[in-house]
Amino acid sequence: MASSWVIVETTFPCVPLPPNYKREPIRTRRLVIRPMREEDLQAYHELRSQPEAMTGTSRGRPDHDINESRLALDDFLPLRDSKKFLFGVFLASTGELIGEGNVHTLESSCGWPEIGYKFRKEVWGQGYATEFLDAFLAAWWSLPRFHTKHRVCSSSICRMNKAEAQEQVYANADVQNIGSRRVLEKVGFIQFLEWTEPDTQEHRLGQPVTLVGYRLSHERDG
C-alpha cells in the first residue's frame, strides 16, 4: 500500500477491550452475534472448511483439518480478547453458526482498526452480512474511547481540521470481489484507495492482486 502518512489527534477504543465475559450478545431480527466459545469448534471448522467462505482470507484456502480451525478459534477466546473484538454470527431461529466478523487488529496497514467477516456460502445473498455489519458497528462505536495522537494513512482522513481527524474503521477487498464491496458500501463505507501488491493466497502466491481500501468514519458523514 503506497500512501503518505500523517499524525493526527483522534479517538481510539480504550485498551484492554471489554473481555468476552462482559460482551453481551448482540441481537438483530434474524441474528445473535456473540463471542465464540470452545464448544463452537466443530461448527467453526465447518465454516472454515468451505473454499467459498475462505476466499477473502490471507491464505485463500479452507483449513486442512480441525487443528487449524482450533488455532484460528484461539483468537476468539480469553487471553486474546484484550485487543480483538471478535464475534460469531448465529441464526436466532436455530442457533446455527453461519459466519464470523470482527475487528481483528487495532492498527491496520493504514493505521486504523480493521474489520473483516466471512459467511457460509449457503447464506450468501440473503442480507445477513449487511445485518451483521450494521449491528456490529453500532457495538464497536459504543465502546469507551480516549483521545490520542495516531499515525494514519493521509488519504483515509475525512473532514480534517488542522491535525484533528474523526476516527475511522478500515476494510479492504479484492477489486474483483463485487459482492463484498457492495456490502461495505451499503453500510456506508467509502473507497479511498486502490493498489496492487503480491498476493499472499497460496494458489496465487506472489502474483499481482489489486485491492481496494474502504473507510467508515465514526459519524458516517463522509
Backbone as JSON, one array per atom type, in Angstrom:
{
  "sequence": "MASSWVIVETTFPCVPLPPNYKREPIRTRRLVIRPMREEDLQAYHELRSQPEAMTGTSRGRPDHDINESRLALDDFLPLRDSKKFLFGVFLASTGELIGEGNVHTLESSCGWPEIGYKFRKEVWGQGYATEFLDAFLAAWWSLPRFHTKHRVCSSSICRMNKAEAQEQVYANADVQNIGSRRVLEKVGFIQFLEWTEPDTQEHRLGQPVTLVGYRLSHERDG",
  "N": [[0.85, -1.19, 0.0], [0.83, 2.0, -1.08], [1.2, 5.11, 0.21], [1.0, 8.38, 1.68], [1.73, 9.43, 5.07], [0.37, 10.65, 8.17], [0.34, 12.26, 11.36], [-2.28, 12.43, 13.58], [-4.68, 13.97, 15.78], [-7.1, 12.12, 17.39], [-9.72, 9.78, 18.2], [-9.71, 6.64, 19.98], [-10.56, 3.22, 20.71], [-10.65, 2.28, 24.16], [-8.07, 0.4, 25.6], [-7.28, -2.34, 27.7], [-9.75, -3.98, 25.62], [-13.25, -4.64, 26.41], [-13.53, -7.72, 28.13], [-14.41, -11.02, 26.89], [-16.4, -12.15, 28.57], [-17.82, -10.0, 29.43], [-19.09, -9.05, 27.25], [-22.08, -8.54, 25.94], [-24.5, -10.52, 24.17], [-25.31, -9.53, 20.86], [-28.3, -8.71, 19.42], [-30.29, -9.06, 16.56], [-32.93, -8.8, 14.13], [-32.79, -11.31, 12.87], [-30.49, -12.52, 13.78], [-28.07, -13.67, 16.21], [-25.34, -12.34, 17.68], [-22.44, -13.13, 19.08], [-19.66, -13.62, 21.41], [-17.33, -16.18, 20.5], [-17.08, -19.58, 21.65], [-15.33, -22.38, 23.17], [-16.81, -24.65, 22.67], [-17.89, -24.17, 20.2], [-16.26, -25.11, 18.26], [-16.52, -27.28, 16.33], [-18.59, -26.38, 14.61], [-17.37, -24.04, 13.75], [-15.19, -25.06, 12.4], [-16.52, -26.28, 10.27], [-17.45, -24.01, 8.92], [-14.98, -22.86, 8.19], [-14.07, -24.79, 6.51], [-15.13, -24.45, 4.06], [-14.36, -23.61, 0.8], [-15.41, -21.34, -0.49], [-16.15, -19.61, 1.6], [-13.68, -18.96, 2.58], [-12.44, -17.44, 0.73], [-11.63, -14.74, 0.85], [-9.55, -14.68, 2.68], [-6.16, -14.46, 4.03], [-4.61, -16.69, 3.28], [-6.28, -17.87, 1.47], [-7.54, -20.34, 1.26], [-9.39, -23.29, 2.38], [-9.31, -24.57, 5.78], [-6.98, -27.18, 6.54], [-7.48, -29.17, 8.42], [-9.18, -29.95, 11.54], [-7.53, -29.06, 13.53], [-6.22, -26.81, 12.52], [-8.4, -25.11, 12.44], [-8.93, -24.96, 15.15], [-6.71, -23.52, 16.07], [-7.27, -21.08, 14.86], [-9.64, -20.47, 16.17], [-8.7, -19.95, 18.7], [-7.99, -17.27, 18.69], [-10.34, -16.0, 19.32], [-10.83, -16.43, 21.94], [-10.6, -16.02, 25.58], [-7.75, -14.28, 26.97], [-6.76, -13.49, 24.56], [-8.55, -11.6, 23.95], [-8.24, -8.97, 24.64], [-7.31, -7.12, 22.79], [-8.74, -7.57, 20.55], [-11.84, -7.68, 18.81], [-13.96, -9.86, 18.47], [-16.48, -11.93, 17.02], [-18.9, -14.56, 16.77], [-21.44, -15.34, 14.35], [-24.73, -16.13, 14.54], [-27.73, -17.88, 13.63], [-30.74, -16.67, 14.82], [-33.03, -18.19, 14.92], [-32.34, -20.91, 14.91], [-29.87, -21.26, 16.14], [-27.66, -21.9, 14.68], [-24.31, -21.59, 13.57], [-23.4, -19.27, 11.23], [-21.5, -17.56, 10.32], [-18.72, -15.3, 10.87], [-17.4, -12.31, 12.36], [-15.44, -9.33, 12.82], [-13.28, -6.95, 14.51], [-10.11, -7.38, 13.94], [-7.6, -6.38, 14.25], [-6.19, -3.59, 15.88], [-4.64, -1.77, 14.63], [-4.28, -1.35, 11.48], [-2.93, -1.79, 8.12], [-3.25, 0.78, 7.23], [-3.36, 2.21, 9.49], [-5.73, 2.52, 10.99], [-8.23, 0.74, 13.0], [-9.14, -2.51, 11.8], [-11.73, -4.14, 10.05], [-13.31, -7.29, 9.41], [-14.97, -10.11, 7.87], [-16.68, -13.26, 7.4], [-18.87, -15.6, 5.77], [-20.94, -18.54, 5.64], [-21.41, -20.21, 2.52], [-24.02, -20.93, 1.92], [-25.7, -18.96, 2.86], [-25.26, -16.67, 1.5], [-26.18, -13.66, -0.19], [-28.54, -13.11, 1.13], [-28.72, -10.99, 2.79], [-27.54, -11.16, 5.28], [-24.88, -10.44, 5.9], [-24.91, -7.65, 5.72], [-26.79, -7.08, 7.71], [-25.43, -8.06, 9.93], [-23.13, -6.33, 9.92], [-24.22, -3.75, 10.35], [-25.24, -4.01, 12.99], [-22.96, -4.85, 14.39], [-21.14, -2.73, 14.01], [-22.46, -0.69, 15.39], [-22.14, -1.62, 18.0], [-19.37, -1.55, 18.15], [-18.75, 1.21, 17.9], [-19.85, 2.07, 20.24], [-18.13, 1.45, 22.28], [-16.03, 2.4, 25.08], [-13.92, 5.31, 24.77], [-10.82, 7.1, 24.14], [-8.89, 10.11, 23.83], [-6.22, 10.59, 21.54], [-2.98, 10.72, 19.92], [-2.24, 9.65, 16.66], [-0.75, 7.69, 14.07], [-1.66, 7.66, 10.75], [-2.84, 6.66, 7.49], [-2.82, 9.23, 5.16], [-4.73, 9.64, 3.14], [-6.97, 8.47, 4.15], [-8.31, 10.16, 5.77], [-11.08, 12.13, 6.7], [-12.76, 15.25, 6.64], [-10.74, 16.78, 7.89], [-9.34, 18.9, 10.28], [-6.92, 21.03, 10.75], [-4.79, 19.32, 12.71], [-6.55, 17.39, 13.47], [-8.7, 14.52, 13.3], [-11.56, 12.62, 12.44], [-12.27, 9.53, 13.97], [-11.76, 6.44, 12.27], [-12.88, 3.32, 10.81], [-11.48, 0.56, 9.11], [-11.5, -1.33, 6.04], [-10.74, -3.84, 3.59], [-10.83, -5.16, 0.22], [-10.61, -7.54, -2.45], [-10.4, -6.16, -5.66], [-12.02, -7.36, -7.51], [-13.97, -8.61, -6.06], [-16.96, -8.18, -6.03], [-19.32, -8.61, -4.59], [-18.62, -8.45, -1.81], [-17.68, -5.84, -1.76], [-19.99, -4.4, -2.35], [-21.51, -4.92, -0.08], [-20.0, -3.57, 1.91], [-20.2, -0.93, 0.96], [-22.92, -0.57, 1.14], [-23.42, -0.28, 3.87], [-22.21, 2.08, 4.35], [-19.44, 2.45, 3.99], [-16.66, 4.06, 2.42], [-14.78, 4.1, -0.52], [-11.32, 4.72, -0.61], [-8.83, 4.2, -1.56], [-6.74, 2.42, -3.86], [-4.69, -0.24, -4.8], [-1.94, -2.29, -5.98], [-0.42, -5.36, -5.17], [1.85, -8.1, -4.28], [0.23, -11.23, -4.21], [-0.89, -13.01, -1.3], [-2.27, -15.34, -1.12], [-2.32, -18.86, -1.3], [-2.7, -20.28, -3.71], [-2.17, -18.39, -5.58], [0.25, -17.29, -5.03], [2.43, -14.61, -4.76], [1.67, -13.52, -7.2], [0.4, -10.6, -8.93], [-2.13, -8.74, -7.24], [-4.99, -6.73, -7.1], [-6.19, -4.5, -4.75], [-8.78, -2.83, -2.89], [-9.2, -0.15, -0.66], [-11.29, 0.71, 2.06], [-13.01, 3.13, 4.06], [-14.74, 4.05, 7.05], [-16.24, 6.56, 8.82], [-16.59, 7.58, 12.27], [-18.96, 9.03, 12.62], [-20.16, 8.62, 10.24], [-20.22, 10.48, 8.13], [-18.89, 10.93, 5.83]],
  "CA": [[0.0, 0.0, 0.0], [1.66, 3.19, -1.2], [0.44, 6.28, 0.64], [1.68, 9.2, 2.67], [1.25, 9.25, 6.44], [0.25, 11.86, 8.96], [-0.04, 12.03, 12.75], [-3.47, 13.22, 13.85], [-5.4, 13.8, 17.04], [-8.33, 11.4, 17.09], [-10.15, 8.91, 19.3], [-9.47, 5.21, 19.81], [-11.15, 2.44, 21.81], [-9.8, 2.05, 25.32], [-7.48, -0.93, 25.69], [-7.86, -3.5, 27.04], [-11.17, -4.0, 25.27], [-14.02, -5.45, 27.36], [-13.31, -9.16, 27.93], [-15.55, -11.75, 26.33], [-17.49, -12.42, 29.52], [-18.58, -8.77, 29.61], [-19.68, -8.68, 25.97], [-23.43, -9.06, 25.82], [-24.9, -10.88, 22.8], [-25.96, -8.5, 20.04], [-29.44, -9.38, 18.79], [-30.99, -8.37, 15.48], [-34.17, -9.5, 13.78], [-32.55, -12.7, 12.47], [-29.17, -12.98, 14.19], [-27.46, -13.48, 17.52], [-23.91, -12.1, 17.45], [-21.87, -13.29, 20.42], [-18.3, -14.17, 21.42], [-17.23, -17.62, 20.27], [-16.67, -20.4, 22.79], [-14.63, -23.6, 22.76], [-17.77, -25.64, 22.16], [-18.25, -23.8, 18.83], [-15.17, -25.52, 17.37], [-16.95, -28.08, 15.18], [-19.31, -25.51, 13.67], [-16.4, -23.11, 13.18], [-14.43, -25.83, 11.42], [-17.36, -26.44, 9.08], [-17.39, -22.74, 8.21], [-13.65, -22.65, 7.63], [-13.81, -25.85, 5.54], [-15.73, -24.08, 2.79], [-13.49, -22.76, -0.03], [-16.06, -20.06, -0.79], [-16.1, -18.75, 2.78], [-12.29, -18.6, 2.86], [-11.89, -16.76, -0.45], [-11.02, -13.45, 1.16], [-8.55, -14.78, 3.73], [-4.79, -14.25, 3.56], [-4.14, -17.9, 2.61], [-7.18, -18.15, 0.36], [-7.9, -21.76, 1.19], [-10.0, -23.82, 3.6], [-8.41, -25.23, 6.73], [-6.67, -28.57, 6.2], [-8.05, -30.08, 9.41], [-9.8, -29.25, 12.67], [-6.48, -28.43, 14.34], [-6.05, -25.45, 12.0], [-9.56, -24.33, 12.89], [-8.76, -24.74, 16.59], [-5.76, -22.43, 16.22], [-7.99, -19.85, 14.5], [-10.62, -20.19, 17.23], [-7.98, -19.42, 19.86], [-8.01, -15.8, 18.64], [-11.63, -15.53, 19.83], [-11.01, -16.85, 23.32], [-9.93, -15.2, 26.59], [-6.32, -14.01, 26.9], [-6.51, -12.77, 23.31], [-9.68, -10.71, 23.7], [-7.97, -7.61, 25.11], [-7.05, -6.23, 21.66], [-9.53, -8.04, 19.41], [-13.28, -7.59, 19.03], [-14.32, -10.96, 17.58], [-17.79, -12.49, 17.31], [-19.57, -15.49, 15.87], [-22.75, -14.9, 13.88], [-25.61, -17.3, 14.66], [-29.13, -17.68, 13.32], [-31.56, -16.61, 16.04], [-34.08, -19.2, 14.87], [-31.83, -22.27, 15.08], [-28.6, -21.3, 16.85], [-26.61, -22.35, 13.77], [-23.24, -20.65, 13.23], [-23.37, -19.03, 9.78], [-20.41, -16.67, 9.94], [-17.99, -14.59, 11.94], [-16.98, -10.97, 11.98], [-14.55, -8.86, 13.86], [-12.11, -6.08, 14.36], [-9.06, -8.32, 14.3], [-6.41, -5.64, 14.63], [-6.47, -2.18, 16.18], [-3.78, -0.92, 13.8], [-4.16, -2.0, 10.19], [-1.89, -1.26, 7.24], [-3.44, 2.22, 7.05], [-3.31, 2.84, 10.81], [-7.0, 2.44, 11.71], [-8.71, -0.62, 13.24], [-9.59, -3.17, 10.56], [-12.87, -5.04, 10.2], [-13.43, -8.35, 8.43], [-16.07, -11.04, 8.12], [-16.89, -14.35, 6.43], [-20.14, -16.28, 5.96], [-21.16, -19.77, 4.89], [-21.9, -19.94, 1.16], [-25.46, -21.17, 1.83], [-26.49, -17.79, 3.28], [-24.91, -15.5, 0.69], [-27.25, -13.02, -0.94], [-29.76, -13.0, 1.92], [-28.67, -9.78, 3.61], [-27.01, -11.4, 6.62], [-23.65, -9.67, 6.11], [-25.31, -6.27, 5.98], [-27.45, -7.06, 9.02], [-24.36, -8.19, 10.9], [-22.27, -5.14, 9.98], [-24.96, -2.65, 10.98], [-25.3, -4.23, 14.43], [-21.6, -4.93, 14.92], [-20.55, -1.39, 14.03], [-23.08, 0.05, 16.49], [-21.48, -2.07, 19.23], [-17.98, -1.08, 18.1], [-18.69, 2.66, 18.18], [-20.32, 2.34, 21.61], [-17.07, 1.13, 23.24], [-15.38, 3.58, 25.66], [-12.84, 5.82, 23.94], [-9.95, 8.13, 24.69], [-8.24, 10.95, 22.83], [-4.84, 10.2, 21.37], [-2.34, 11.04, 18.65], [-2.05, 8.36, 15.99], [-0.23, 7.76, 12.71], [-2.61, 7.03, 9.83], [-2.75, 6.97, 6.06], [-3.41, 10.56, 4.99], [-5.89, 9.6, 2.26], [-8.12, 7.92, 4.88], [-8.86, 11.17, 6.67], [-12.15, 12.97, 6.2], [-13.07, 16.44, 7.45], [-9.58, 17.06, 8.74], [-9.22, 20.28, 10.71], [-5.56, 21.11, 11.25], [-4.23, 17.99, 12.98], [-7.59, 16.55, 14.04], [-9.39, 13.66, 12.35], [-12.54, 11.7, 13.01], [-11.86, 8.12, 13.99], [-12.24, 5.61, 11.17], [-12.64, 1.88, 10.78], [-10.94, 0.26, 7.78], [-11.71, -2.66, 5.47], [-10.29, -3.93, 2.21], [-11.38, -6.26, -0.56], [-10.12, -7.71, -3.81], [-11.17, -5.29, -6.54], [-12.99, -8.17, -8.25], [-14.97, -9.16, -5.13], [-18.03, -7.19, -6.11], [-20.28, -8.85, -3.53], [-18.13, -7.89, -0.56], [-17.6, -4.39, -1.91], [-21.35, -3.86, -2.27], [-21.91, -4.97, 1.33], [-19.32, -2.47, 2.6], [-20.76, 0.35, 0.52], [-24.31, -0.47, 1.59], [-23.47, 0.19, 5.26], [-21.65, 3.42, 4.43], [-18.01, 2.55, 3.74], [-16.27, 4.84, 1.26], [-13.48, 3.71, -1.06], [-10.37, 5.83, -0.6], [-7.52, 3.78, -2.01], [-6.62, 1.22, -4.68], [-3.28, -0.54, -5.02], [-1.59, -3.64, -6.4], [0.67, -5.94, -4.39], [1.94, -9.56, -4.47], [-0.82, -11.96, -3.49], [-0.46, -13.94, -0.24], [-3.05, -16.56, -1.19], [-1.4, -19.93, -1.67], [-2.86, -20.7, -5.11], [-1.72, -17.28, -6.42], [1.32, -16.69, -4.24], [3.36, -13.75, -5.47], [1.09, -12.89, -8.38], [-0.19, -9.3, -8.58], [-3.55, -8.66, -6.92], [-5.41, -5.34, -6.86], [-7.07, -4.37, -3.6], [-9.37, -1.51, -2.65], [-9.34, 0.17, 0.75], [-12.51, 1.44, 2.43], [-13.04, 3.72, 5.39], [-16.02, 4.49, 7.59], [-15.99, 7.43, 9.96], [-17.42, 7.37, 13.47], [-20.29, 9.62, 12.45], [-20.64, 8.25, 8.92], [-20.63, 11.69, 7.37], [-18.07, 11.03, 4.64]],
  "C": [[0.89, 1.24, 0.0], [0.81, 4.42, -0.83], [1.3, 7.09, 1.59], [1.01, 9.03, 4.03], [1.23, 10.58, 7.17], [-0.11, 11.46, 10.39], [-1.19, 12.99, 13.08], [-3.93, 13.01, 15.28], [-6.76, 13.19, 16.7], [-8.78, 10.65, 18.34], [-9.84, 7.47, 18.95], [-10.17, 4.47, 20.94], [-10.16, 2.25, 22.94], [-9.35, 0.58, 25.34], [-7.01, -1.15, 27.12], [-9.34, -3.33, 26.71], [-11.94, -4.81, 26.32], [-13.78, -6.94, 27.1], [-14.58, -9.85, 27.45], [-16.72, -11.88, 27.31], [-18.31, -11.17, 29.82], [-19.27, -8.32, 28.32], [-21.05, -9.34, 25.84], [-23.72, -9.47, 24.38], [-25.6, -9.7, 22.13], [-27.08, -9.19, 19.27], [-30.04, -8.47, 17.72], [-32.25, -9.18, 15.17], [-33.92, -10.98, 13.51], [-31.3, -13.31, 13.07], [-28.93, -12.81, 15.69], [-25.95, -13.42, 17.27], [-23.25, -12.12, 18.83], [-20.43, -13.77, 20.33], [-18.33, -15.68, 21.21], [-16.73, -18.31, 21.54], [-16.01, -21.68, 22.28], [-15.58, -24.62, 22.16], [-18.28, -25.32, 20.75], [-17.26, -24.36, 17.81], [-15.67, -26.28, 16.15], [-17.69, -27.23, 14.15], [-18.36, -24.52, 13.0], [-15.55, -23.81, 12.13], [-15.24, -26.03, 10.14], [-17.39, -25.16, 8.26], [-16.06, -22.59, 7.49], [-13.23, -23.77, 6.67], [-14.38, -25.53, 4.17], [-14.78, -23.19, 1.99], [-14.09, -21.38, -0.28], [-15.96, -19.1, 0.38], [-14.7, -18.22, 3.04], [-11.65, -17.83, 1.72], [-11.13, -15.5, -0.1], [-9.96, -13.49, 2.23], [-7.14, -14.67, 3.16], [-4.23, -15.47, 2.84], [-5.02, -18.29, 1.43], [-7.57, -19.59, 0.19], [-8.61, -22.19, 2.45], [-8.96, -24.44, 4.52], [-8.2, -26.69, 6.32], [-7.35, -29.55, 7.15], [-8.58, -29.26, 10.57], [-8.76, -28.58, 13.56], [-6.18, -27.01, 13.84], [-7.2, -24.56, 12.45], [-9.46, -24.03, 14.38], [-7.78, -23.58, 16.84], [-6.43, -21.09, 15.89], [-8.98, -19.46, 15.58], [-9.94, -19.6, 18.46], [-7.98, -17.9, 19.89], [-9.27, -15.22, 19.26], [-11.73, -15.68, 21.35], [-10.27, -15.94, 24.3], [-8.41, -15.32, 26.51], [-5.94, -13.32, 25.6], [-7.62, -11.76, 23.02], [-9.42, -9.26, 24.1], [-7.75, -6.62, 23.97], [-7.77, -6.67, 20.4], [-11.01, -8.0, 19.78], [-13.92, -8.58, 18.06], [-15.63, -11.61, 18.01], [-18.17, -13.57, 16.3], [-20.95, -14.95, 15.52], [-23.65, -16.13, 13.77], [-27.03, -16.94, 14.24], [-29.93, -17.68, 14.63], [-32.58, -17.75, 16.08], [-33.6, -20.6, 15.21], [-30.58, -22.37, 15.93], [-27.44, -21.72, 15.98], [-25.58, -21.24, 13.53], [-23.2, -20.5, 11.71], [-22.22, -18.13, 9.36], [-19.68, -16.14, 11.15], [-17.55, -13.24, 11.42], [-16.27, -10.31, 13.14], [-13.8, -7.59, 13.48], [-10.94, -6.9, 14.87], [-7.72, -7.67, 14.59], [-6.79, -4.19, 14.87], [-5.63, -1.24, 15.34], [-3.49, -1.65, 12.49], [-3.02, -1.38, 9.37], [-2.08, 0.22, 6.92], [-3.56, 2.94, 8.39], [-4.57, 2.68, 11.64], [-7.34, 0.98, 12.04], [-9.34, -1.2, 11.98], [-10.69, -4.18, 10.86], [-12.84, -6.09, 9.09], [-14.58, -9.27, 8.8], [-16.04, -12.14, 7.07], [-18.19, -15.06, 6.79], [-20.19, -17.57, 5.14], [-21.8, -19.46, 3.54], [-23.42, -20.07, 1.07], [-26.29, -19.93, 2.16], [-26.12, -16.54, 2.49], [-26.15, -14.96, -0.02], [-28.55, -12.85, -0.18], [-29.73, -11.82, 2.9], [-28.07, -9.97, 4.99], [-25.74, -10.58, 6.9], [-23.96, -8.22, 6.44], [-25.94, -6.14, 7.36], [-26.41, -7.18, 10.13], [-23.57, -6.89, 11.04], [-22.97, -3.98, 10.66], [-24.95, -2.8, 12.5], [-23.91, -4.23, 15.06], [-20.97, -3.54, 15.03], [-21.16, -0.53, 15.14], [-22.43, -0.33, 17.82], [-20.04, -1.56, 19.28], [-17.89, 0.4, 18.48], [-19.14, 2.99, 19.61], [-19.26, 2.02, 22.67], [-16.49, 2.42, 23.83], [-14.16, 3.99, 24.84], [-12.02, 6.85, 24.69], [-9.34, 8.91, 23.54], [-6.76, 10.62, 22.78], [-4.29, 10.79, 20.07], [-1.97, 9.73, 17.98], [-1.59, 8.6, 14.55], [-1.14, 6.97, 11.77], [-2.3, 7.43, 8.39], [-3.5, 8.27, 5.78], [-4.66, 10.54, 4.13], [-7.13, 9.04, 2.94], [-8.85, 8.95, 5.7], [-9.97, 11.94, 5.99], [-12.37, 14.12, 7.17], [-11.93, 16.77, 8.41], [-9.51, 18.55, 9.03], [-7.9, 20.42, 11.43], [-5.04, 19.69, 11.48], [-5.26, 17.05, 13.59], [-8.27, 15.72, 12.95], [-10.4, 12.8, 13.08], [-11.99, 10.28, 12.93], [-12.52, 7.35, 12.85], [-12.13, 4.13, 11.54], [-12.36, 1.54, 9.33], [-11.33, -1.14, 7.35], [-11.1, -2.66, 4.08], [-10.89, -5.15, 1.54], [-10.64, -6.35, -1.88], [-11.01, -6.87, -4.73], [-12.24, -6.06, -7.31], [-14.07, -8.79, -7.36], [-16.12, -8.18, -5.01], [-19.03, -7.37, -4.97], [-19.87, -8.22, -2.21], [-18.07, -6.37, -0.63], [-18.99, -3.75, -1.8], [-21.85, -3.86, -0.83], [-21.29, -3.79, 2.08], [-19.96, -1.13, 2.24], [-22.2, 0.52, 1.01], [-24.4, 0.05, 3.02], [-22.71, 1.51, 5.45], [-20.16, 3.55, 4.23], [-17.75, 3.28, 2.43], [-14.9, 4.39, 0.78], [-12.56, 4.92, -1.08], [-9.02, 5.46, -1.2], [-7.63, 2.54, -2.88], [-5.15, 0.99, -4.96], [-3.11, -2.0, -5.43], [-0.37, -4.11, -5.64], [0.76, -7.43, -4.68], [0.91, -10.27, -3.6], [-0.2, -12.87, -2.44], [-1.22, -15.26, -0.3], [-2.24, -17.67, -1.86], [-1.51, -20.35, -3.13], [-2.43, -19.61, -6.09], [-0.5, -16.59, -5.82], [2.29, -15.89, -5.13], [2.82, -13.09, -6.71], [0.45, -11.55, -7.99], [-1.68, -9.39, -8.31], [-3.87, -7.21, -6.61], [-6.45, -5.32, -5.76], [-7.63, -2.96, -3.53], [-9.53, -1.34, -1.15], [-10.57, 1.02, 0.99], [-12.37, 2.01, 3.83], [-14.48, 4.06, 5.76], [-15.75, 5.33, 8.81], [-16.98, 7.16, 11.07], [-18.83, 7.89, 13.27], [-20.85, 9.41, 11.06], [-21.05, 9.45, 8.08], [-19.75, 11.91, 6.15], [-17.01, 12.08, 4.73]]
}
